[in-house]
Amino acid sequence: MTSENGAPVGWRGDDRGFAWLNLVKVLLTLPGALESQLIRDADLTLLGYMILSRLAALPDATLRMSEVAQMANGSLPRTSHAVTRLEERGWVKRTLCTGKGRRFTTVTLTDAGRAHVEAAAPGHIANVHRLVVEPLGDDFRAICAAAERIVETLGLPVAGEPGL
């Protein structure tokens, strides 16, 4: 097998194979480690935290449901289920809107949701620092830049872009 530039693809005799396996371990294990702390300390899934914190960062604390799904990199049904759980707790509210002959749903952070995510943030941030930032040390920014390139290659919006 060869890559697009004709170079052979494989791991034999190449340390990249071990590096790849360690990266896969991180990709598969880190979300669970982050979520465990959030569930234990704030009764929030990682997806729920990401939704609340994204809404809290917006001036009007509102996104279309399709934008929430895109931001969460989840399917609309999975995201809708997560939003339903948040809504049942009084942390968000959904509104059915119409415009230009189209119907869409928006999700808005409530005052209770803002208070909850603000209370959850210090523990989550401390956990991210402990599990990611501190072990990476001076490599943190370089790893983040590399992750941004992967996000772009996957065709996903980069953090900080409008609508993300």
Contacts in CASP RR format, 6 or more apart in sequence:
PFRMAT RR
TARGET T0000
AUTHOR 0000-0000-0000
METHOD contacts of the structure
MODEL  1
MTSENGAPVGWRGDDRGFAWLNLVKVLLTLPGALESQLIRDADLTLLGYM
ILSRLAALPDATLRMSEVAQMANGSLPRTSHAVTRLEERGWVKRTLCTGK
GRRFTTVTLTDAGRAHVEAAAPGHIANVHRLVVEPLGDDFRAICAAAERI
VETLGLPVAGEPGL
1 8 0 8 1.000
1 9 0 8 1.000
1 10 0 8 1.000
2 8 0 8 1.000
2 9 0 8 1.000
3 9 0 8 1.000
11 17 0 8 1.000
11 20 0 8 1.000
30 131 0 8 1.000
30 132 0 8 1.000
31 46 0 8 1.000
32 46 0 8 1.000
33 127 0 8 1.000
33 131 0 8 1.000
34 46 0 8 1.000
34 124 0 8 1.000
34 127 0 8 1.000
34 128 0 8 1.000
34 131 0 8 1.000
35 45 0 8 1.000
35 46 0 8 1.000
37 123 0 8 1.000
37 124 0 8 1.000
37 127 0 8 1.000
38 44 0 8 1.000
38 45 0 8 1.000
38 46 0 8 1.000
38 49 0 8 1.000
38 120 0 8 1.000
38 124 0 8 1.000
39 45 0 8 1.000
41 120 0 8 1.000
41 123 0 8 1.000
42 49 0 8 1.000
42 116 0 8 1.000
42 119 0 8 1.000
42 120 0 8 1.000
42 124 0 8 1.000
43 89 0 8 1.000
44 52 0 8 1.000
44 116 0 8 1.000
44 117 0 8 1.000
44 120 0 8 1.000
45 82 0 8 1.000
45 85 0 8 1.000
47 72 0 8 1.000
47 78 0 8 1.000
47 79 0 8 1.000
47 82 0 8 1.000
48 82 0 8 1.000
48 85 0 8 1.000
48 86 0 8 1.000
49 117 0 8 1.000
49 120 0 8 1.000
49 124 0 8 1.000
50 71 0 8 1.000
50 72 0 8 1.000
51 68 0 8 1.000
51 71 0 8 1.000
51 72 0 8 1.000
51 79 0 8 1.000
51 82 0 8 1.000
51 83 0 8 1.000
51 86 0 8 1.000
51 92 0 8 1.000
51 107 0 8 1.000
52 86 0 8 1.000
52 91 0 8 1.000
52 92 0 8 1.000
52 109 0 8 1.000
52 113 0 8 1.000
52 114 0 8 1.000
52 116 0 8 1.000
52 117 0 8 1.000
52 120 0 8 1.000
53 117 0 8 1.000
53 121 0 8 1.000
54 63 0 8 1.000
54 68 0 8 1.000
54 71 0 8 1.000
54 164 0 8 1.000
55 61 0 8 1.000
55 62 0 8 1.000
55 63 0 8 1.000
55 92 0 8 1.000
55 107 0 8 1.000
55 108 0 8 1.000
55 109 0 8 1.000
56 109 0 8 1.000
56 113 0 8 1.000
56 114 0 8 1.000
56 117 0 8 1.000
56 118 0 8 1.000
60 108 0 8 1.000
61 108 0 8 1.000
61 109 0 8 1.000
61 114 0 8 1.000
62 106 0 8 1.000
62 107 0 8 1.000
62 108 0 8 1.000
62 109 0 8 1.000
63 71 0 8 1.000
63 106 0 8 1.000
63 107 0 8 1.000
63 163 0 8 1.000
64 104 0 8 1.000
64 105 0 8 1.000
64 106 0 8 1.000
64 107 0 8 1.000
65 76 0 8 1.000
65 79 0 8 1.000
65 80 0 8 1.000
65 83 0 8 1.000
65 94 0 8 1.000
65 104 0 8 1.000
65 105 0 8 1.000
65 106 0 8 1.000
65 107 0 8 1.000
66 76 0 8 1.000
66 104 0 8 1.000
67 163 0 8 1.000
68 79 0 8 1.000
68 83 0 8 1.000
68 107 0 8 1.000
69 75 0 8 1.000
69 76 0 8 1.000
69 78 0 8 1.000
69 79 0 8 1.000
69 80 0 8 1.000
70 157 0 8 1.000
70 163 0 8 1.000
70 164 0 8 1.000
71 157 0 8 1.000
71 163 0 8 1.000
71 164 0 8 1.000
72 78 0 8 1.000
72 79 0 8 1.000
72 82 0 8 1.000
73 156 0 8 1.000
83 92 0 8 1.000
83 94 0 8 1.000
83 107 0 8 1.000
86 92 0 8 1.000
86 113 0 8 1.000
87 93 0 8 1.000
87 94 0 8 1.000
89 112 0 8 1.000
89 113 0 8 1.000
89 116 0 8 1.000
90 110 0 8 1.000
90 112 0 8 1.000
90 113 0 8 1.000
91 109 0 8 1.000
91 110 0 8 1.000
91 112 0 8 1.000
91 113 0 8 1.000
91 116 0 8 1.000
91 117 0 8 1.000
92 107 0 8 1.000
92 108 0 8 1.000
92 109 0 8 1.000
92 110 0 8 1.000
92 113 0 8 1.000
93 107 0 8 1.000
93 108 0 8 1.000
93 110 0 8 1.000
94 105 0 8 1.000
94 106 0 8 1.000
94 107 0 8 1.000
94 108 0 8 1.000
95 105 0 8 1.000
95 106 0 8 1.000
95 108 0 8 1.000
96 103 0 8 1.000
96 104 0 8 1.000
96 105 0 8 1.000
97 103 0 8 1.000
97 104 0 8 1.000
97 105 0 8 1.000
97 106 0 8 1.000
98 104 0 8 1.000
109 117 0 8 1.000
132 140 0 8 1.000
133 140 0 8 1.000
136 143 0 8 1.000
148 158 0 8 1.000
148 159 0 8 1.000
151 157 0 8 1.000
151 158 0 8 1.000
151 159 0 8 1.000
152 158 0 8 1.000
157 163 0 8 1.000
157 164 0 8 1.000
158 164 0 8 1.000
END
